[in-house]
Amino acid sequence: MSFFQNDTLAANNPAVPIQDLGNIYEPPPVSFTFETIGWTVLGALLMIGLLVGIFFLIRHYLKNRYRREALAALSTVGSEGQNFPQVFVILKRVAIEVFGREKVGALFGSSWLGFLDKTGKNVAMNRYEKEINALIYQDQLPDYQVQQAILSEAKKWIRTHAG
């Protein structure tokens, strides 16, 4: 224990005045600069990541242009009742663009509505099969609520279909 008792600093000892300690030398201030290679590498990686992210955003935006155009066309069809059969023309065009003419071109009736139900998320076009068949084959326009429901299902299919 006596070893620790003799090891005291002069500054804590009231017998030694602080003036006798001499000048205090401070090191030069540390400059904060980006001179090391790590900062350059980190900056380059961040820029590359940003460019890759922008590339994928632009690609996603351009890839989904057909969806935006189809939704805009559906919004004009929905405002006019006599153009309501155009909903199915728009759906067929979108399906042909996404899935190909060979797979979609020959579909009609319940097989077409089943295809829409199968490829869209939570889409239920088969529910309105009777009204849709009456519209297409007998030129009988369904009532306003059914039109809005079919239009809503068509918009949902365009937003959620998996290509």
Backbone as JSON Lines, residues from 0, in Angstrom:
{"i":0,"aa":"M","n":[0.79,-1.2,0.0],"ca":[0.0,0.0,0.0],"c":[0.84,1.26,0.0]}
{"i":1,"aa":"S","n":[1.99,1.19,0.55],"ca":[2.82,2.38,0.63],"c":[3.29,2.83,-0.75]}
{"i":2,"aa":"F","n":[3.3,1.88,-1.67],"ca":[3.7,2.23,-3.05],"c":[2.75,3.25,-3.65]}
{"i":3,"aa":"F","n":[1.44,3.09,-3.46],"ca":[0.45,3.99,-4.02],"c":[0.4,5.32,-3.28]}
{"i":4,"aa":"Q","n":[0.75,5.32,-2.02],"ca":[0.68,6.55,-1.25],"c":[1.78,7.52,-1.66]}
{"i":5,"aa":"N","n":[2.92,7.02,-2.09],"ca":[4.03,7.89,-2.46],"c":[3.87,8.4,-3.89]}
{"i":6,"aa":"D","n":[2.99,7.78,-4.66],"ca":[2.82,8.14,-6.06],"c":[1.68,9.14,-6.18]}
{"i":7,"aa":"T","n":[1.93,10.35,-5.82],"ca":[0.91,11.39,-5.92],"c":[1.4,12.48,-6.85]}
{"i":8,"aa":"L","n":[0.48,13.15,-7.48],"ca":[0.83,14.23,-8.39],"c":[1.15,15.48,-7.59]}
{"i":9,"aa":"A","n":[2.01,16.24,-8.14],"ca":[2.38,17.48,-7.45],"c":[1.24,18.47,-7.47]}
{"i":10,"aa":"A","n":[0.36,18.36,-8.47],"ca":[-0.75,19.31,-8.56],"c":[-1.76,19.07,-7.44]}
{"i":11,"aa":"N","n":[-1.85,17.84,-6.96],"ca":[-2.76,17.53,-5.88],"c":[-2.15,17.8,-4.5]}
{"i":12,"aa":"N","n":[-0.89,18.02,-4.51],"ca":[-0.19,18.27,-3.26],"c":[-0.23,19.76,-2.96]}
{"i":13,"aa":"P","n":[-0.84,20.17,-1.89],"ca":[-0.92,21.59,-1.59],"c":[0.42,22.21,-1.23]}
{"i":14,"aa":"A","n":[1.43,21.39,-1.0],"ca":[2.73,21.94,-0.63],"c":[3.46,22.51,-1.84]}
{"i":15,"aa":"V","n":[3.14,22.05,-3.07],"ca":[3.82,22.52,-4.28],"c":[2.91,23.54,-4.96]}
{"i":16,"aa":"P","n":[3.33,24.78,-5.13],"ca":[2.49,25.76,-5.81],"c":[2.39,25.45,-7.3]}
{"i":17,"aa":"I","n":[1.25,25.83,-7.9],"ca":[0.99,25.57,-9.33],"c":[1.95,26.35,-10.21]}
{"i":18,"aa":"Q","n":[2.42,27.48,-9.8],"ca":[3.33,28.27,-10.62],"c":[4.66,27.56,-10.84]}
{"i":19,"aa":"D","n":[5.04,26.68,-9.97],"ca":[6.32,25.99,-10.09],"c":[6.28,24.83,-11.09]}
{"i":20,"aa":"L","n":[5.09,24.53,-11.62],"ca":[4.98,23.42,-12.56],"c":[5.56,23.76,-13.93]}
{"i":21,"aa":"G","n":[5.66,24.99,-14.26],"ca":[6.21,25.39,-15.54],"c":[5.1,25.62,-16.56]}
{"i":22,"aa":"N","n":[5.5,25.88,-17.81],"ca":[4.54,26.13,-18.87],"c":[3.84,24.83,-19.29]}
{"i":23,"aa":"I","n":[2.59,24.94,-19.6],"ca":[1.84,23.79,-20.09],"c":[1.88,23.84,-21.61]}
{"i":24,"aa":"Y","n":[2.35,22.74,-22.19],"ca":[2.44,22.67,-23.64],"c":[1.24,21.92,-24.19]}
{"i":25,"aa":"E","n":[0.5,22.58,-25.08],"ca":[-0.66,21.95,-25.7],"c":[-0.28,21.52,-27.11]}
{"i":26,"aa":"P","n":[-0.77,20.36,-27.53],"ca":[-0.49,19.94,-28.91],"c":[-1.27,20.82,-29.88]}
{"i":27,"aa":"P","n":[-0.86,20.86,-31.15],"ca":[-1.61,21.65,-32.12],"c":[-3.01,21.04,-32.31]}
{"i":28,"aa":"P","n":[-4.0,21.87,-32.63],"ca":[-5.36,21.35,-32.79],"c":[-5.43,20.37,-33.96]}
{"i":29,"aa":"V","n":[-6.25,19.35,-33.78],"ca":[-6.42,18.34,-34.82],"c":[-7.35,18.91,-35.88]}
{"i":30,"aa":"S","n":[-6.89,18.92,-37.11],"ca":[-7.72,19.45,-38.19],"c":[-8.65,18.34,-38.69]}
{"i":31,"aa":"F","n":[-9.89,18.72,-38.99],"ca":[-10.87,17.76,-39.49],"c":[-10.94,17.92,-41.0]}
{"i":32,"aa":"T","n":[-10.25,17.09,-41.7],"ca":[-10.26,17.13,-43.17],"c":[-10.54,15.73,-43.69]}
{"i":33,"aa":"F","n":[-10.91,15.67,-44.95],"ca":[-11.23,14.41,-45.6],"c":[-10.05,13.97,-46.46]}
{"i":34,"aa":"E","n":[-8.89,13.84,-45.85],"ca":[-7.69,13.53,-46.61],"c":[-7.4,12.03,-46.7]}
{"i":35,"aa":"T","n":[-8.09,11.22,-45.94],"ca":[-7.79,9.79,-45.97],"c":[-8.55,9.12,-47.12]}
{"i":36,"aa":"I","n":[-8.08,7.97,-47.53],"ca":[-8.67,7.25,-48.66],"c":[-10.06,6.7,-48.32]}
{"i":37,"aa":"G","n":[-10.33,6.45,-47.04],"ca":[-11.62,5.9,-46.64],"c":[-12.77,6.82,-46.99]}
{"i":38,"aa":"W","n":[-12.58,8.11,-46.84],"ca":[-13.65,9.05,-47.18],"c":[-13.91,9.07,-48.67]}
{"i":39,"aa":"T","n":[-12.87,8.95,-49.46],"ca":[-13.04,8.91,-50.92],"c":[-13.79,7.65,-51.33]}
{"i":40,"aa":"V","n":[-13.42,6.53,-50.74],"ca":[-14.08,5.27,-51.06],"c":[-15.54,5.33,-50.62]}
{"i":41,"aa":"L","n":[-15.8,5.83,-49.42],"ca":[-17.17,5.94,-48.94],"c":[-18.0,6.87,-49.83]}
{"i":42,"aa":"G","n":[-17.43,8.0,-50.22],"ca":[-18.14,8.92,-51.12],"c":[-18.44,8.28,-52.46]}
{"i":43,"aa":"A","n":[-17.46,7.54,-53.01],"ca":[-17.67,6.86,-54.29],"c":[-18.76,5.8,-54.17]}
{"i":44,"aa":"L","n":[-18.76,5.03,-53.08],"ca":[-19.79,4.01,-52.89],"c":[-21.17,4.64,-52.74]}
{"i":45,"aa":"L","n":[-21.25,5.73,-52.02],"ca":[-22.54,6.41,-51.88],"c":[-23.04,6.94,-53.22]}
{"i":46,"aa":"M","n":[-22.15,7.5,-54.01],"ca":[-22.55,8.0,-55.33],"c":[-23.0,6.86,-56.25]}
{"i":47,"aa":"I","n":[-22.27,5.76,-56.21],"ca":[-22.65,4.61,-57.03],"c":[-24.01,4.07,-56.58]}
{"i":48,"aa":"G","n":[-24.2,3.97,-55.28],"ca":[-25.49,3.52,-54.76],"c":[-26.62,4.45,-55.15]}
{"i":49,"aa":"L","n":[-26.37,5.74,-55.08],"ca":[-27.39,6.72,-55.49],"c":[-27.72,6.6,-56.97]}
{"i":50,"aa":"L","n":[-26.71,6.45,-57.81],"ca":[-26.94,6.3,-59.24],"c":[-27.7,5.01,-59.57]}
{"i":51,"aa":"V","n":[-27.36,3.93,-58.89],"ca":[-28.06,2.66,-59.12],"c":[-29.52,2.79,-58.69]}
{"i":52,"aa":"G","n":[-29.75,3.43,-57.54],"ca":[-31.12,3.65,-57.08],"c":[-31.92,4.49,-58.05]}
{"i":53,"aa":"I","n":[-31.33,5.55,-58.57],"ca":[-32.01,6.4,-59.56],"c":[-32.29,5.61,-60.83]}
{"i":54,"aa":"F","n":[-31.34,4.78,-61.24],"ca":[-31.54,3.96,-62.44],"c":[-32.75,3.04,-62.27]}
{"i":55,"aa":"F","n":[-32.85,2.37,-61.12],"ca":[-33.97,1.45,-60.9],"c":[-35.3,2.2,-60.78]}
{"i":56,"aa":"L","n":[-35.3,3.38,-60.18],"ca":[-36.53,4.17,-60.1],"c":[-37.0,4.59,-61.49]}
{"i":57,"aa":"I","n":[-36.09,5.04,-62.32],"ca":[-36.45,5.45,-63.68],"c":[-36.94,4.25,-64.49]}
{"i":58,"aa":"R","n":[-36.26,3.12,-64.33],"ca":[-36.67,1.92,-65.06],"c":[-38.06,1.47,-64.63]}
{"i":59,"aa":"H","n":[-38.33,1.51,-63.33],"ca":[-39.66,1.15,-62.83],"c":[-40.72,2.11,-63.35]}
{"i":60,"aa":"Y","n":[-40.39,3.39,-63.38],"ca":[-41.34,4.39,-63.86],"c":[-41.66,4.17,-65.34]}
{"i":61,"aa":"L","n":[-40.64,3.94,-66.16],"ca":[-40.86,3.72,-67.59],"c":[-41.55,2.39,-67.86]}
{"i":62,"aa":"K","n":[-41.23,1.38,-67.05],"ca":[-41.83,0.07,-67.24],"c":[-43.33,0.08,-66.96]}
{"i":63,"aa":"N","n":[-43.77,0.93,-66.06],"ca":[-45.18,0.98,-65.69],"c":[-45.94,2.11,-66.37]}
{"i":64,"aa":"R","n":[-45.4,2.63,-67.43],"ca":[-46.09,3.7,-68.16],"c":[-47.43,3.22,-68.71]}
{"i":65,"aa":"Y","n":[-47.49,1.99,-69.19],"ca":[-48.73,1.46,-69.75],"c":[-49.84,1.41,-68.7]}
{"i":66,"aa":"R","n":[-49.48,1.17,-67.44],"ca":[-50.48,1.16,-66.37],"c":[-51.08,2.55,-66.18]}
{"i":67,"aa":"R","n":[-50.22,3.56,-66.15],"ca":[-50.71,4.94,-65.97],"c":[-51.6,5.36,-67.14]}
{"i":68,"aa":"E","n":[-51.21,5.0,-68.36],"ca":[-52.02,5.34,-69.52],"c":[-53.37,4.62,-69.5]}
{"i":69,"aa":"A","n":[-53.37,3.35,-69.1],"ca":[-54.63,2.6,-69.04],"c":[-55.54,3.15,-67.95]}
{"i":70,"aa":"L","n":[-54.98,3.5,-66.81],"ca":[-55.8,4.09,-65.74],"c":[-56.37,5.44,-66.15]}
{"i":71,"aa":"A","n":[-55.59,6.21,-66.9],"ca":[-56.11,7.5,-67.39],"c":[-57.23,7.27,-68.4]}
{"i":72,"aa":"A","n":[-57.08,6.27,-69.26],"ca":[-58.14,5.95,-70.22],"c":[-59.39,5.45,-69.5]}
{"i":73,"aa":"L","n":[-59.22,4.68,-68.46],"ca":[-60.38,4.2,-67.69],"c":[-61.1,5.33,-66.97]}
{"i":74,"aa":"S","n":[-60.36,6.34,-66.56],"ca":[-61.01,7.46,-65.88],"c":[-61.88,8.27,-66.84]}
{"i":75,"aa":"T","n":[-61.5,8.34,-68.11],"ca":[-62.35,9.03,-69.09],"c":[-63.56,8.18,-69.47]}
{"i":76,"aa":"V","n":[-63.37,6.85,-69.48],"ca":[-64.49,5.96,-69.81],"c":[-65.51,5.98,-68.68]}
{"i":77,"aa":"G","n":[-65.04,6.03,-67.46],"ca":[-65.94,5.99,-66.33],"c":[-66.86,7.18,-66.24]}
{"i":78,"aa":"S","n":[-66.49,8.31,-66.83],"ca":[-67.33,9.49,-66.74],"c":[-68.46,9.48,-67.77]}
{"i":79,"aa":"E","n":[-68.36,8.65,-68.79],"ca":[-69.38,8.59,-69.84],"c":[-69.96,7.18,-69.9]}
{"i":80,"aa":"G","n":[-71.28,7.04,-69.67],"ca":[-71.92,5.73,-69.63],"c":[-71.95,5.03,-70.97]}
{"i":81,"aa":"Q","n":[-72.11,5.76,-72.07],"ca":[-72.23,5.11,-73.37],"c":[-70.9,4.52,-73.84]}
{"i":82,"aa":"N","n":[-69.78,4.97,-73.3],"ca":[-68.47,4.42,-73.66],"c":[-68.04,3.31,-72.72]}
{"i":83,"aa":"F","n":[-68.93,2.83,-71.88],"ca":[-68.57,1.84,-70.87],"c":[-67.97,0.56,-71.46]}
{"i":84,"aa":"P","n":[-68.41,0.04,-72.6],"ca":[-67.79,-1.18,-73.15],"c":[-66.3,-1.01,-73.46]}
{"i":85,"aa":"Q","n":[-65.81,0.21,-73.54],"ca":[-64.38,0.44,-73.79],"c":[-63.51,-0.06,-72.64]}
{"i":86,"aa":"V","n":[-64.12,-0.26,-71.47],"ca":[-63.37,-0.8,-70.33],"c":[-62.73,-2.13,-70.71]}
{"i":87,"aa":"F","n":[-63.47,-2.96,-71.4],"ca":[-62.98,-4.3,-71.74],"c":[-61.97,-4.25,-72.88]}
{"i":88,"aa":"V","n":[-62.08,-3.26,-73.74],"ca":[-61.07,-3.07,-74.79],"c":[-59.75,-2.66,-74.14]}
{"i":89,"aa":"I","n":[-59.82,-1.76,-73.17],"ca":[-58.61,-1.32,-72.47],"c":[-57.98,-2.48,-71.71]}
{"i":90,"aa":"L","n":[-58.81,-3.27,-71.03],"ca":[-58.28,-4.43,-70.3],"c":[-57.6,-5.42,-71.24]}
{"i":91,"aa":"K","n":[-58.22,-5.66,-72.4],"ca":[-57.64,-6.61,-73.35],"c":[-56.31,-6.09,-73.9]}
{"i":92,"aa":"R","n":[-56.25,-4.79,-74.19],"ca":[-54.98,-4.21,-74.68],"c":[-53.86,-4.35,-73.66]}
{"i":93,"aa":"V","n":[-54.18,-4.05,-72.41],"ca":[-53.17,-4.16,-71.36],"c":[-52.73,-5.61,-71.21]}
{"i":94,"aa":"A","n":[-53.68,-6.53,-71.21],"ca":[-53.35,-7.94,-71.05],"c":[-52.5,-8.44,-72.21]}
{"i":95,"aa":"I","n":[-52.82,-8.01,-73.43],"ca":[-52.02,-8.42,-74.59],"c":[-50.61,-7.85,-74.5]}
{"i":96,"aa":"E","n":[-50.49,-6.62,-74.04],"ca":[-49.17,-6.01,-73.91],"c":[-48.32,-6.73,-72.87]}
{"i":97,"aa":"V","n":[-48.95,-7.16,-71.79],"ca":[-48.19,-7.78,-70.7],"c":[-47.98,-9.27,-70.93]}
{"i":98,"aa":"F","n":[-49.03,-9.99,-71.28],"ca":[-48.95,-11.44,-71.35],"c":[-48.76,-11.98,-72.76]}
{"i":99,"aa":"G","n":[-48.91,-11.15,-73.76],"ca":[-48.72,-11.6,-75.14],"c":[-50.03,-11.98,-75.81]}
{"i":100,"aa":"R","n":[-50.07,-11.77,-77.12],"ca":[-51.27,-12.04,-77.91],"c":[-51.61,-13.52,-77.94]}
{"i":101,"aa":"E","n":[-50.59,-14.38,-77.95],"ca":[-50.83,-15.82,-78.03],"c":[-51.6,-16.33,-76.82]}
{"i":102,"aa":"K","n":[-51.3,-15.8,-75.65],"ca":[-51.93,-16.28,-74.42],"c":[-53.28,-15.63,-74.17]}
{"i":103,"aa":"V","n":[-53.44,-14.37,-74.55],"ca":[-54.63,-13.59,-74.17],"c":[-55.61,-13.42,-75.32]}
{"i":104,"aa":"G","n":[-55.12,-13.39,-76.54],"ca":[-55.96,-13.05,-77.68],"c":[-57.19,-13.92,-77.85]}
{"i":105,"aa":"A","n":[-57.09,-15.19,-77.56],"ca":[-58.21,-16.11,-77.79],"c":[-59.16,-16.2,-76.6]}
{"i":106,"aa":"L","n":[-58.85,-15.57,-75.5],"ca":[-59.71,-15.67,-74.31],"c":[-60.96,-14.81,-74.47]}
{"i":107,"aa":"F","n":[-62.1,-15.36,-74.05],"ca":[-63.35,-14.6,-74.06],"c":[-64.29,-15.24,-73.05]}
{"i":108,"aa":"G","n":[-65.34,-14.53,-72.71],"ca":[-66.35,-15.06,-71.8],"c":[-65.81,-15.35,-70.41]}
{"i":109,"aa":"S","n":[-66.22,-16.49,-69.88],"ca":[-65.82,-16.83,-68.51],"c":[-64.33,-17.14,-68.41]}
{"i":110,"aa":"S","n":[-63.73,-17.66,-69.49],"ca":[-62.28,-17.91,-69.44],"c":[-61.5,-16.59,-69.36]}
{"i":111,"aa":"W","n":[-61.99,-15.55,-70.03],"ca":[-61.36,-14.24,-69.97],"c":[-61.51,-13.65,-68.56]}
{"i":112,"aa":"L","n":[-62.69,-13.73,-68.0],"ca":[-62.91,-13.2,-66.65],"c":[-62.13,-14.0,-65.62]}
{"i":113,"aa":"G","n":[-62.04,-15.31,-65.81],"ca":[-61.22,-16.14,-64.92],"c":[-59.75,-15.78,-65.01]}
{"i":114,"aa":"F","n":[-59.29,-15.48,-66.21],"ca":[-57.9,-15.05,-66.39],"c":[-57.65,-13.75,-65.64]}
{"i":115,"aa":"L","n":[-58.59,-12.81,-65.73],"ca":[-58.44,-11.54,-65.01],"c":[-58.41,-11.78,-63.51]}
{"i":116,"aa":"D","n":[-59.29,-12.66,-63.02],"ca":[-59.31,-12.97,-61.59],"c":[-58.01,-13.63,-61.13]}
{"i":117,"aa":"K","n":[-57.48,-14.51,-61.97],"ca":[-56.29,-15.27,-61.6],"c":[-55.03,-14.4,-61.61]}
{"i":118,"aa":"T","n":[-54.92,-13.48,-62.56],"ca":[-53.7,-12.7,-62.69],"c":[-53.7,-11.41,-61.88]}
{"i":119,"aa":"G","n":[-54.85,-11.0,-61.39],"ca":[-54.92,-9.8,-60.55],"c":[-55.02,-10.16,-59.09]}
{"i":120,"aa":"K","n":[-54.62,-9.24,-58.24],"ca":[-54.68,-9.48,-56.79],"c":[-56.03,-9.01,-56.26]}
{"i":121,"aa":"N","n":[-56.8,-9.94,-55.71],"ca":[-58.12,-9.66,-55.13],"c":[-59.1,-9.08,-56.15]}
{"i":122,"aa":"V","n":[-59.0,-9.53,-57.39],"ca":[-59.92,-9.08,-58.43],"c":[-61.02,-10.12,-58.57]}
{"i":123,"aa":"A","n":[-62.27,-9.64,-58.66],"ca":[-63.42,-10.55,-58.76],"c":[-64.32,-10.14,-59.91]}
{"i":124,"aa":"M","n":[-63.84,-10.33,-61.13],"ca":[-64.64,-9.99,-62.31],"c":[-65.7,-11.05,-62.59]}
{"i":125,"aa":"N","n":[-65.47,-12.3,-62.19],"ca":[-66.45,-13.37,-62.4],"c":[-67.76,-13.08,-61.69]}
{"i":126,"aa":"R","n":[-67.71,-12.28,-60.65],"ca":[-68.91,-11.91,-59.91],"c":[-69.92,-11.18,-60.8]}
{"i":127,"aa":"Y","n":[-69.42,-10.48,-61.82],"ca":[-70.27,-9.69,-62.7],"c":[-70.39,-10.31,-64.09]}
{"i":128,"aa":"E","n":[-70.22,-11.61,-64.18],"ca":[-70.22,-12.28,-65.5],"c":[-71.54,-12.08,-66.23]}
{"i":129,"aa":"K","n":[-72.65,-12.19,-65.56],"ca":[-73.95,-12.05,-66.21],"c":[-74.11,-10.64,-66.79]}
{"i":130,"aa":"E","n":[-73.76,-9.63,-66.03],"ca":[-73.89,-8.24,-66.51],"c":[-72.91,-7.95,-67.64]}
{"i":131,"aa":"I","n":[-71.71,-8.5,-67.54],"ca":[-70.71,-8.27,-68.58],"c":[-71.12,-8.95,-69.88]}
{"i":132,"aa":"N","n":[-71.62,-10.18,-69.79],"ca":[-72.08,-10.87,-71.0],"c":[-73.27,-10.14,-71.63]}
{"i":133,"aa":"A","n":[-74.18,-9.63,-70.8],"ca":[-75.31,-8.87,-71.33],"c":[-74.83,-7.59,-72.0]}
{"i":134,"aa":"L","n":[-73.82,-6.98,-71.46],"ca":[-73.27,-5.75,-72.06],"c":[-72.6,-6.04,-73.39]}
{"i":135,"aa":"I","n":[-71.77,-7.07,-73.43],"ca":[-70.98,-7.34,-74.63],"c":[-71.82,-7.97,-75.73]}
{"i":136,"aa":"Y","n":[-72.64,-8.95,-75.39],"ca":[-73.34,-9.72,-76.42],"c":[-74.74,-9.22,-76.73]}
{"i":137,"aa":"Q","n":[-75.36,-8.5,-75.8],"ca":[-76.72,-8.02,-76.02],"c":[-76.81,-6.5,-75.99]}
{"i":138,"aa":"D","n":[-75.71,-5.84,-75.79],"ca":[-75.63,-4.38,-75.76],"c":[-76.57,-3.78,-74.7]}
{"i":139,"aa":"Q","n":[-76.66,-4.45,-73.55],"ca":[-77.47,-3.96,-72.43],"c":[-76.54,-3.36,-71.38]}
{"i":140,"aa":"L","n":[-76.65,-2.07,-71.19],"ca":[-75.8,-1.37,-70.24],"c":[-76.26,-1.68,-68.81]}
{"i":141,"aa":"P","n":[-75.35,-2.14,-67.92],"ca":[-75.76,-2.41,-66.54],"c":[-76.06,-1.11,-65.79]}
{"i":142,"aa":"D","n":[-76.69,-1.24,-64.63],"ca":[-77.0,-0.04,-63.87],"c":[-75.72,0.61,-63.34]}
{"i":143,"aa":"Y","n":[-75.87,1.81,-62.83],"ca":[-74.72,2.64,-62.48],"c":[-73.84,1.99,-61.4]}
{"i":144,"aa":"Q","n":[-74.44,1.38,-60.38],"ca":[-73.65,0.76,-59.32],"c":[-72.8,-0.39,-59.85]}
{"i":145,"aa":"V","n":[-73.37,-1.19,-60.73],"ca":[-72.62,-2.31,-61.31],"c":[-71.51,-1.78,-62.21]}
{"i":146,"aa":"Q","n":[-71.8,-0.72,-62.97],"ca":[-70.76,-0.11,-63.81],"c":[-69.58,0.35,-62.94]}
{"i":147,"aa":"Q","n":[-69.88,1.01,-61.85],"ca":[-68.82,1.5,-60.98],"c":[-68.05,0.35,-60.34]}
{"i":148,"aa":"A","n":[-68.75,-0.73,-60.0],"ca":[-68.08,-1.89,-59.42],"c":[-67.16,-2.55,-60.45]}
{"i":149,"aa":"I","n":[-67.63,-2.7,-61.67],"ca":[-66.81,-3.28,-62.74],"c":[-65.62,-2.39,-63.04]}
{"i":150,"aa":"L","n":[-65.85,-1.09,-63.07],"ca":[-64.76,-0.14,-63.31],"c":[-63.73,-0.21,-62.19]}
{"i":151,"aa":"S","n":[-64.2,-0.34,-60.97],"ca":[-63.29,-0.46,-59.83],"c":[-62.46,-1.73,-59.92]}
{"i":152,"aa":"E","n":[-63.07,-2.83,-60.29],"ca":[-62.35,-4.1,-60.47],"c":[-61.33,-4.0,-61.61]}
{"i":153,"aa":"A","n":[-61.71,-3.3,-62.68],"ca":[-60.78,-3.14,-63.81],"c":[-59.57,-2.31,-63.39]}
{"i":154,"aa":"K","n":[-59.8,-1.26,-62.65],"ca":[-58.68,-0.44,-62.16],"c":[-57.79,-1.23,-61.22]}
{"i":155,"aa":"K","n":[-58.43,-2.03,-60.36],"ca":[-57.67,-2.86,-59.43],"c":[-56.82,-3.87,-60.2]}
{"i":156,"aa":"W","n":[-57.37,-4.45,-61.27],"ca":[-56.59,-5.41,-62.05],"c":[-55.4,-4.74,-62.71]}
{"i":157,"aa":"I","n":[-55.61,-3.55,-63.25],"ca":[-54.5,-2.86,-63.92],"c":[-53.41,-2.52,-62.92]}
{"i":158,"aa":"R","n":[-53.78,-2.13,-61.71],"ca":[-52.77,-1.79,-60.7],"c":[-52.04,-3.02,-60.16]}
{"i":159,"aa":"T","n":[-52.74,-4.16,-60.06],"ca":[-52.16,-5.29,-59.32],"c":[-51.8,-6.5,-60.16]}
{"i":160,"aa":"H","n":[-52.04,-6.5,-61.47],"ca":[-51.76,-7.73,-62.23],"c":[-50.26,-8.03,-62.22]}
{"i":161,"aa":"A","n":[-49.98,-9.29,-62.26],"ca":[-48.58,-9.75,-62.25],"c":[-48.22,-10.18,-63.66]}
{"i":162,"aa":"G","n":[-47.21,-9.56,-64.2],"ca":[-46.78,-9.87,-65.56],"c":[-45.67,-10.76,-65.55]}
